[in-house]
Amino acid sequence: MQNARIAIVGAGLAGLYAAYSLEKKGIKDYVILEAREILGGRIASTIHSDGKPDVSGVGGFDLGPSWFWPAFQTDMARLVDELELETFQQFETGDMLLERSSSQPPERTRGYVNSPPSMRIAGGMYSMIDALYRRIDSARVVRGQAVRHLRMSEPNVELVSENANGETFSHFAEHVLLAMPPRLVESQLTFSPALPNEIARQWRETDTWMAPHAKYIAVFDRPFWRDQGLSGEARSAVGPMVEIHDASTPGGQAALFGFLGVPADVRSRVSEEELITACRTQFVRLFGSRAENPEAEFIKDWAKEIYTATDTDQRSSGDHPMPALSPSLGAWANRVTGIGSEWSREFTGYLAGAIGAVDRGLESF
């Protein structure tokens, strides 16, 4: 049994930033409960693609989100500066490719440059997770315990968690911060007494960003597509990838990545090896024979992540309504607060949304 003033459920960006923010306010009486053995939530790196350190020498390419936009995501930019993280601009110099039909060769057209520019973090977005973790009390982070049950136990809330061996543990807190997607909260956590019907409905109907998607990355010895005057960006109606970008790091390794357009339920019937082969074949179609032999390949299917996606997410519409942060009436009023990115007012589902949702959630109680 462990008591704390505040319990944070989830150790992704929202959960770790919440702990960091609490400590800055002088509040050190908290506990973070994370279901996975690895931190980060939907921020994932090729270094930790299987939950273990990578031994292939491949750097930290993003398997989850890659970009942020400092020009208008100012709170995110402030945090990046505060954590002293190095940033660089997404490479977009050169032409892009359009693949309209399997019966026609790719069409080359003038590239599109984002304005304001999309920015990335050196070492991958996981560098932000590492930086936050180094700045909080690591003894207050409990890994490998999935919260299953929230029970009112006046004057506290009891959180019952379970490890991989089926052992259960109880934690007691005055307030619970839910640093996870609303839909996961509603589907995976049992509340006693039950949540109000309207809150449960709102949370259940809020799509989880990234949950239905998959991402493929191929690493090369050099960015050979740039020699052809290409930016590495492509759009395809053929697939399996529909959107492709340069994922190279300045002065480091070269890479391309793409978002798969194949629906999650279809991907579930195809082996990972088949998907990787199909993605590699598409890169060869687009960028030529030098794409045939990447130094390393990674695929991340977020729909298979039980702590990210539910069955409902397999058929996600991609809509992002803004659900209520917490019940305003009843037993759970002022006891639980949602701080995952989907609760953001402005940047729902984005990294900046996690920052905004945490700030909003902490203000609310």
N, C-alpha and C positions, 0 to 999 in steps of 0.2 A: 504494500500500500504506500502511495506517495501523495503528499498534499502539496498544493501550490496555489497561489492566488489566481493565476491565469494558466489555463491549459490551451496549447496551440495544437490543432490537429492538422498535421501535414508539414513537411520540411522542404517544400519547393521554394520558389522565390518569395511568395507571400508569407509563408511561415517563418522563414529565416529573417526576412526584412522586418516582420512584426517583432521578433525577439530583439533584433538590433535596435529598433525604435524604442521598445520598452526599456532596454538598458540605457539608452541615451536619456530617457526620462527618469532614470534612477530606479526603475522597477526591475528587480532581479529575481523576484519570486515567481518563476514560470517554469513550465515543462513543455517540451515539444515532443509529440508522439508521431512517429513516421512509420508507415506500414512497410515500406521498402527498406532494404539494407543500405541503399545508396540514397544520398540526398539529391535534391534538385527538381523532383516532380517532372514536369514536362520540359524542363531544361536538361538536355542530355548531350553527351559528347561521345565521339568515337573512342576516346580514351577509356570510357566506362561503358561501352556498348553492351557488355554482358554483366555489368555490375562489378567487374574486376578491372584492375589496371591493365591497359593495353601493353602488349609486349612486342608489337610489330614495328614500333618506331614511328607510327602514324600519329600526327599531331591531333589537337582537339578540334575536330570539325563538328559542326552543330547538327545533331539529329532531331532537334526540336527547333525552337525559334532561333533566328539568326540576326535579326535587325532591330534597330530602334531609330527614332527620328528626333534628335535633340532640338531641332528648330521649333517643334511644337509639343514634344513630350518632355517638358522642362524639368519635371520632378525626377523622371528617369535619368535625365542628363546630369542633374545635381547629384544623384546617388552614385552614378558612374565616376564623377569627378571626386566625390567624397571617398570612394573606395580606391582611388588612384589607379584606375584601370585605363590601359591604353586602348585607343579606338582607331579605326581606319574606315575609309569610305568603300562601299561596295563597288567593285570594278564593273564599269559599264561602258568602257571605251570600245568602239567598233560597231560593226553591224550585228544584227540579230537574225535568227533563222525562224521561218514559219513553215510548219509541216501541215499542209491542208488536207492531203489525201495520200493513201498508200500507193496510189497509181502515179503520183507525181513526185519529182525530186523536191527536196526542201527549197524554199524560196528565200533568197537573201534580201534583207531590207534594212533601211537605216535604223540604228538602235535607238532605244528609248532611254533617256537619262532622267532619273527621278529628281524632282526638285520640290522641296529640299532633299538633299541626298540621304540615302539609306546608309546607316553606320553599323559597323560590326565591332566586336570587342576582340582584341588580340588574345589568342589562346582559346577562343570560343566563348560562348555565353556562360559556360560552366565556370569560367574565371570569376564571374560575379558570385556564384554560389560559394566557391572556395573563399573568396574575400569576406563575404558575410559570415561564414562559419568561423573564420579565424578571429572575428571580432566579437563573438558571443561566447558565453560559457558552455563549452562543449559537453560538460557533465550534465547539462539540462536537456540534452538531445537524446531521446530514446529511439533507437532504430529497430526495425523488424517487429513492431507491434502495431497491428491494425486495430483501430478503435471500432468496436462492434456495437456498443450500447451506451447511450447517454441516459442516465436515470437521475431524476430529482431526488436528492438526499439532503434535505434541509439541515444546515444552512448552505450546503454545497451542491455541486453537480458531481455525480459519480460517473467516471468514464471507464468502461470495461474494455480492455484491449486483449488481443490474442496474438501469440507468436506462431511461427511456422510449425511448431510441435503441438499446437492446440492448447497450450497452457494459457490461462487467463490471468489478468492482473487488473487491479483497481487503482485508479488515480482520482483524487478529489480536488476540485477547484471551485473558486467562487464564480468564475466566468470562463466561457469556452469560446475561443476564436477558431472558426472553421476555415482553415487555409487549404481548401480543396473545392472542386467544382460543385455547384449546387445540386446537380443531378446525382453526383456520387454520394453526397450527403444524404439525399432523400432515399437512394436505393440501397446503400450499404450500412447506414447507421440506423439503429432502432432507438426511438425516443420513448421514454416512459416518464410522464404521460405522453401521448402522441402529439406531434406537431399540429397546429391548427390546419384544417383542410386546405385553406387558401394558400398558406405558406408552402405546404407540401406540394400543392399543384404547381405553384410558380417555380419552385426549385426543380421539380421533376421535368418541367417543360423548357428549362433553360439548356440549350445545347452547350456541350463542352468543346471549347476550342481545341483543335488538333486531334480530337478523339477519333474521327472517322478516317484520318489521313495516314499516308505512308510516305517515307522519304528515302531516296537512294543517293548514295555518294560514291563516286569513283575518284581515287587518288592517283596522280600521275607524276612522272619525274619532272615535268615542266609543263607550263600552260601553252601547249602547241597550237591551240585554236587562235591564240592572239597573233601568231605568226601569219595567219590568214586574214588578219584584220577583223576577227570576230570577237565579240564581247563575251561569248559563252552563254548568252541568253537565247532562249528559244521558246516558242509556243507550238504545241502540237495537238492536232485533232486526231492523230493516229495512235499515239501512246506507245507504251503504257504510261509514260510521263507526259503531263500536259504543260508543265511550267518548269523551265530549266535555267540555272544561273551558274556563274563562276563562283566557286567556293574557295579559291586560292587565298593564301595568306601572304602578306608582303614579305618578300625575302625568304619565304618558307616553301612549303609544299604546294603543289598545284592540285586543284580538284574541281570537279563539276558536281552539281547536285540537282535533283529533280523531284518534284512532287508527283506522285502517281495519281492518275485519274481513274484508275480501276476501282470500282466500289468495294467497300470492305467485305461484303458478303461474297463477292467473286474472288477476292484475294484469299479468303479463307479456304477456298477449294484448290488453290494452287500452291505448290511448294515454294519455299523461299529461294531455292536454287533456280527454279524456273523464272521467278520474278526477276532475280538478279541477271540471269541470262538475257531476258527480254529487254531489260533496261540497258545493259551493255550493248546489245544489238542496236538499240535506238541511238545511242551515242555514236556508234560507227556510222549509221545512216546519216546522222547530222554532221559529225565532225571528222569523219574519215577513218582510215584503217589504224591510225595511231591511237585510237580509243579502244582498240581490241584487247590490249593487255595492260590494264591498270595495275598499279602496285598494290592496291588494296581496294576492297569494295565493302560497303556497309548498307544495310537496309533496316529501317526502323518502321515497324507497322504499329502505330499507336492504338489501333483498334483491338490489338491483342493484349494490351496492357490493362490488367484487371483493376489497377488503381488509377486508371485514366478514363477508360471507356466502359459503357454499359451496352447491353443489347440494343437499346434505343438509339445510341450513338451510331450504330452501324448504318442507320437510315437517317442520319442527321440532315436537317434542312440548312444548317448553317446560320439560322436566325439567332440573334442575340438580344432578347428582351432583358430589361434590367430588373431582376427580382428584388424583393424586399430583403434588407440586410438581416433582419431578425423579426420574430413575432413581436407585435406591439401590445398584445394582450395575452392573458393566460399565464400558465406556469413558466413558460420559457421566455417571457418578456424580460429583457435586460440580463439574460443568462447566457445566450448564445448569439454570436455575431458572425456573419459571413464576410470573409476578407479575401477570398480567391478572386482571380482576375475577372471572372464573369460577373462579379458584383460591382465592377467599376462603373462610374457615371460616364466617362469619356472614352476609354480605350478598352472596351470589353474584349477579353480574350488575349490582348497583347501583353507583353512584358510590362509596359507602362501602366496597364490596367491593374496589375497586381500591386504596384506601388500606390496608385490612387485608391484602390479598394482598402488597403491596409490603413492608409492615412484617414480615410473616411470612417472605417470601422473603429479605430482607436478613439477618434473624436466622439463617436456616438455613445461611448460608455465611460 
